[in-house]
Amino acid sequence: VQLQAFGGGLAQAGGFLRLSCAASGIDFSNYRMGWYRQAPGKERELVASLTNRGFFNYGDNVKGRFTISTDNTKKTVTLEMNSQKVEDTAIYFCNAFQRSATRSYNYWGQGTLVTVSS
């Protein structure tokens, strides 16, 4: 299983940045895909997730600013980040999760750094 993230980098406050994650080795359409982030000295937190049934979940800090989407054909999950804030600076991790009757599957990408400057 591989989750390869793209698109991190430097952005200005109030600006836009897009992250993408390409998945391989999983039955993509049956997974909940998501993005998490971890800022220095803080715990990893949910940014956004999207289930295979179309249910969205956003962290309180990004609601109304960030949008998650998936492409089952390309096996990608994308995070569009609008109106960025300095506090959005973090390492962003792509996540794939599935729970069956007997076990759960939880995979992480390598992380991509997003830095928002004022």
N, C-alpha and C positions, 0 to 999 in steps of 0.2 A: 504494500500500500504506500502510495506517495501523494502528498499534498504539497504542491509547488506554488508558492505565493509570488506575485509580481506587483509592482507599482508603488512600493513604498518610496519615501524620499522626503524632501523639504517642501513645505507649503507656508504661505503667508496666512496670518489670522484673517478669517473672513473668506478664505479661498476654498478651492476644491481640489480633491485628490480622489483617485479611483484605485482600489485594490482588486486584484483578481487572484483566484486560486484554481489551479487545474488539478483535478483528482484522477488517480489511476489505481487500478487494483481493487476497486470496490464497485458494488452495484449501486451506482450513484443515485439513481432515482428512488432508492429505498432508504436513503439516509437523511437525517436532519443535518443540514449544513449551516455552519455559523462562523462568526468572527468573534474572537476574544482579544483583549489587550492587557498589557501589563506595563504600568509606568514604574519608573525607578522607586524602590522602596514601598511599592504597593502590591496588593494581591492581584492576581489575574481576574478580570471581570468580563462579563458578557457584554459584547457590543450589539450583536444582532444575530438572529438565527431564523431559519426558514425550514419548516418541515416538508416532507414529501407530500403532505396533504394541503400545503399552502397556508399554514399558520405561521404568522410572523411574531417575533418577540424582539423588542428593542430595549437596550439599557436605558434607564431614565436619563442619563446624561447625553444621550444622542438622539432621543426621540424628536422627530420633526426636522432633523438635520441630515441623518444618514439613511441610506436605503440599501437593503440587501436584495439580491436577485440571484436566481440560478438558471442555468441552461443545461437541461438534461442531455441534449444532443452533444454538446461540447464538453460536458462534465465539468463545468466551471461554476464557481460562486463568486459574485462580484459585490463589492461594498463601495458605494458612492458616498463620499463625505463632503457635504456642503457646509458653508458657514463655519469653517473650522476654528477651533479655539486653541489657545496655547496648551490648555489642559488636555487636549486630545493627543498630545505627544506621548508616544508609547511604542512598544513592540506589539505588532498585531499578528495574531495567530489564526490560521485557518483551522477549522475543526469539522470532523465528520463523525456523527454519532448515530448508532442504531441499537435498539434494545429488542431482543427476542424473548421468547418465553423462558429460555434457559440461561441466557447470558447477554451481555452488552458489548458493543464494539465502539471504541473511542479512539480516534486517530487525530494527530496534530501535525500541522505543517511546521516548518523550521522558523517561522516568524520573520516579519519584515518591519523595519524601523520607519516610523512616521514622526517627523519633527515639524512642529508648527511654531513659527516665529512671530513675534508681535510687531 
